[in-house]
Amino acid sequence: MQADVLRVQVGPGAMHVERFGHGGTAVILIHGFGTSSFLWRNVAPAITNAGHTGYAVDLLGHGESDRPSEADFGIAAQADYLDAAMTALRVARGIIVGVDIGGDVALRLAAKRPERVEKLVLINTPAFDELPGKDITQMQRSTAKFAFRTTRGILGAAPLIEGVLKGSVADPDSHMPVKLIARYLAPFVGKDGVNHLLSLASSISADDMDEVDLKSIHVPTLVLWGEQDGWVDSRVAEKLTNALPDGRLVRMPGVGRLLPEENPEHLSQLLLEFMKRRAVA
């Protein structure tokens, strides 16, 4: 399905957005660390076929969005950029779907700009003591070592991205082949790519969620959890669901956190069913 490719100004730079379809409910699709809007290519058509509009975004600094050198790429800033993007796209309110830290961006938006959010779908969203996930904390702890090796041309972004992606699916041979890794690696190719990747990792902090009162988020929220996530403890799923006033948990065995890659058909089915559900009175 052909998407309308848009670029919207969000403050320090422009955000790349792919719009699928027209009409119905707006569904904002947010990727996580190490991926991009490309993640949603097999989910967006189902949204369109159901009569709705899908907006797959590249968070600022990710994918084909701008990467301003002085910009803040943290969770709080990304929520502000998403808010600005919705204004530019003339989307007053929508269903926000986030994978990994994309879910944290969605939660922050729901807490700070509740009028923007009709419903939430959180897919393997790290929270509490598991934010950031182990993939990001490993990079943060090793940034100095990586930077030293990078200056000598020893290390590129490839092994770092490959490790994150393979740990994000249950069966890397089937759902994270070399060609797909190359597609997600593309924004980080070049001499500055690995430094930018490390910069993105260093920007993720649990501090950005300190002001988020989960009990204040009253919109219906579907928490989906792929149980083979190599980076976040699965016990977070129940704790997060219980902290939300209208949260519902669906555990998914045999998949990791990249549900749009591993089982887009089931994810699309769950999403569309949830969209039809009425809010608790």
C-alpha positions in Angstrom: 0.0 0.0 0.0 1.3 3.4 -1.0 1.6 5.9 1.8 1.5 9.7 1.6 5.0 10.8 2.7 4.9 14.0 4.8 7.4 16.2 6.6 6.1 18.3 9.4 8.0 20.9 11.4 8.2 20.1 15.1 10.5 22.7 16.5 14.2 21.9 16.1 13.6 19.9 13.0 11.2 18.1 10.6 9.5 14.8 11.4 9.0 12.1 8.7 5.4 10.8 8.7 3.8 8.2 6.5 0.0 8.6 6.2 -2.0 5.6 5.2 -5.6 6.2 4.1 -8.1 8.9 4.9 -11.1 9.3 7.2 -12.3 7.5 10.3 -10.2 7.5 13.4 -6.6 8.7 13.4 -4.2 6.0 14.6 -0.7 7.2 15.5 2.0 4.5 15.2 5.2 5.0 17.1 8.3 2.8 16.8 10.8 2.1 19.5 14.6 2.1 19.8 16.6 0.9 16.8 13.6 0.9 14.4 11.6 3.4 12.5 8.2 3.9 10.8 9.1 1.0 8.5 8.1 -1.2 11.4 4.4 -0.6 10.7 4.3 -1.4 7.0 2.3 -4.7 7.6 -0.1 -3.2 10.2 -1.1 0.1 8.5 -3.0 -1.5 5.6 -5.4 -3.2 8.1 -6.1 0.2 9.7 -6.8 1.7 6.3 -8.9 -1.3 5.2 -11.1 -0.8 8.3 -11.8 2.8 7.2 -9.3 4.6 9.4 -6.1 6.7 8.9 -2.7 5.4 10.1 0.1 7.8 10.7 3.5 6.0 11.1 6.0 8.5 12.4 9.8 8.6 12.7 10.6 10.1 16.0 12.9 13.0 15.7 16.5 11.8 15.3 15.3 8.4 14.0 14.6 7.0 10.6 14.2 9.7 8.0 13.4 12.5 10.4 15.9 15.3 11.0 18.6 14.8 13.5 19.5 18.3 14.7 22.8 18.2 16.6 21.6 20.2 19.6 18.1 18.7 19.8 16.8 16.8 22.8 15.8 13.2 21.8 14.5 12.1 25.2 11.0 10.8 26.0 9.6 14.1 27.2 10.9 16.0 24.2 9.6 13.3 21.8 6.1 13.6 23.3 6.3 17.4 22.7 7.4 16.8 19.1 4.5 14.3 18.6 2.1 16.9 20.0 3.4 19.5 17.5 3.2 17.0 14.7 -0.4 16.2 15.4 -1.1 20.0 15.3 0.6 20.2 11.9 -1.2 17.2 10.6 -4.5 18.6 11.9 -5.1 15.6 14.0 -6.9 16.8 17.1 -7.2 13.4 18.8 -6.3 9.9 18.1 -5.5 6.4 19.2 -1.8 6.2 20.1 0.1 3.0 19.6 3.7 2.6 20.8 6.3 -0.1 20.8 9.1 -0.1 23.4 10.0 3.5 24.2 7.4 4.6 21.7 4.9 3.5 24.4 6.6 5.7 27.0 6.3 8.7 24.5 2.6 7.8 24.2 2.1 7.6 28.0 3.8 11.0 28.5 1.6 12.5 25.8 -1.5 11.0 27.5 -0.5 12.4 30.9 0.4 15.9 29.7 -2.0 16.4 26.8 -5.0 14.1 27.6 -7.2 15.8 25.1 -4.9 14.4 22.4 -5.5 10.7 23.3 -8.6 8.7 22.7 -7.1 5.3 23.6 -3.6 3.8 24.1 -2.0 0.6 22.9 1.4 -0.1 24.6 3.5 -2.9 23.2 6.3 -4.1 25.5 6.7 -0.7 27.0 9.5 -0.5 29.6 8.5 1.2 32.8 9.4 1.6 36.5 12.8 0.0 37.2 12.9 -1.5 33.7 13.2 1.9 32.0 15.4 2.1 30.0 15.4 -1.5 28.9 18.6 -3.5 29.0 19.4 -2.9 25.3 19.7 0.8 26.0 21.4 0.6 29.4 24.1 -1.7 28.0 24.8 1.0 25.4 24.7 3.8 28.0 27.2 2.0 30.2 29.6 1.3 27.3 29.3 4.6 25.5 32.9 5.7 26.5 34.3 2.4 25.3 32.3 2.5 22.0 33.3 6.1 21.4 37.0 5.2 21.9 36.8 2.3 19.4 34.8 4.4 17.0 37.4 7.1 16.7 39.8 4.4 15.6 37.4 3.2 12.9 37.0 -0.2 14.7 33.3 0.0 15.5 30.3 0.9 13.4 26.6 0.9 14.3 26.0 -2.5 12.6 26.8 -4.8 15.5 25.0 -2.6 18.0 21.8 -2.4 15.9 22.0 -6.1 15.1 22.2 -7.0 18.8 19.2 -4.9 19.7 17.1 -6.2 16.9 17.9 -9.8 17.3 17.1 -9.6 21.1 13.8 -8.0 20.2 12.3 -11.0 18.4 11.8 -14.6 19.5 13.1 -16.2 16.2 15.8 -13.9 14.6 16.4 -16.3 11.7 12.7 -16.0 10.6 11.8 -12.5 11.7 15.1 -10.5 11.7 17.0 -11.7 8.6 20.1 -9.9 7.4 18.2 -7.8 4.8 15.8 -6.5 7.4 18.6 -5.6 9.8 20.2 -3.7 6.9 17.0 -1.7 6.4 16.9 -0.6 10.0 20.6 0.0 10.0 20.4 2.4 7.0 19.9 5.6 9.0 23.1 4.9 11.0 25.4 4.1 8.1 28.4 6.5 7.8 31.1 7.8 10.0 28.7 9.7 12.3 26.1 7.0 12.4 27.3 5.1 15.5 27.8 8.4 17.4 24.3 9.4 16.7 23.0 6.0 17.8 24.9 6.3 21.0 23.5 9.8 21.4 19.9 8.5 21.0 20.6 5.8 23.6 22.1 8.3 26.1 19.0 10.5 25.8 16.6 7.9 27.2 16.1 8.4 30.9 13.5 7.3 33.5 13.6 10.9 34.8 11.3 11.9 31.9 8.6 9.7 33.3 8.9 11.0 36.9 6.1 13.6 36.3 3.8 11.1 34.7 1.0 10.0 37.0 -0.2 6.7 35.5 -3.4 6.9 37.7 -4.3 10.1 35.9 -4.5 8.4 32.5 -8.1 7.3 32.3 -8.3 6.4 28.6 -8.8 2.7 27.7 -5.4 1.2 27.4 -4.4 -2.1 25.9 -1.1 -3.5 27.1 0.3 -6.1 24.7 3.3 -8.1 25.9 5.4 -10.4 23.7 6.8 -12.8 26.3 10.1 -13.5 24.5 11.4 -9.9 24.9 15.1 -10.1 25.6 15.4 -6.6 27.0 12.6 -6.0 29.5 11.4 -8.2 32.4 7.9 -9.5 31.6 6.7 -8.7 35.2 6.5 -5.1 34.1 3.4 -5.9 32.0 1.1 -6.7 34.9 2.5 -3.9 37.1 2.0 -1.4 34.3 -1.5 -2.6 33.5 -2.6 -2.5 37.2 -1.3 1.1 37.5 -3.6 2.3 34.7 -7.2 2.9 35.7 -8.6 1.3 32.5 -5.8 -1.1 31.5 -6.2 -4.5 30.0 -3.3 -6.9 29.5 -2.9 -9.5 26.7 0.2 -11.6 26.9 1.5 -13.1 23.7 3.7 -16.2 23.9 6.3 -17.1 21.3 7.1 -13.5 20.2 9.3 -10.7 21.4 8.6 -6.9 21.5 8.6 -6.4 17.7 5.0 -7.6 17.3 4.6 -5.7 14.0 7.4 -7.8 12.5 6.6 -11.1 14.1 2.8 -11.3 14.0 1.3 -8.2 12.2 -1.9 -10.1 11.5 -2.7 -10.9 15.1 -1.6 -7.4 16.2 -3.9 -5.8 13.6 -6.8 -8.0 14.8 -6.3 -7.0 18.4 -5.9 -3.4 17.5 -9.1 -3.2 15.5 -11.1 -5.1 18.1 -9.8 -2.7 20.7 -10.7 0.3 18.6 -14.3 -0.9 18.6 -14.5 -1.3 22.4 -16.4 1.3 24.4 -14.7 3.1 27.3 -15.6 2.1 30.8 -18.2 4.4 32.2 
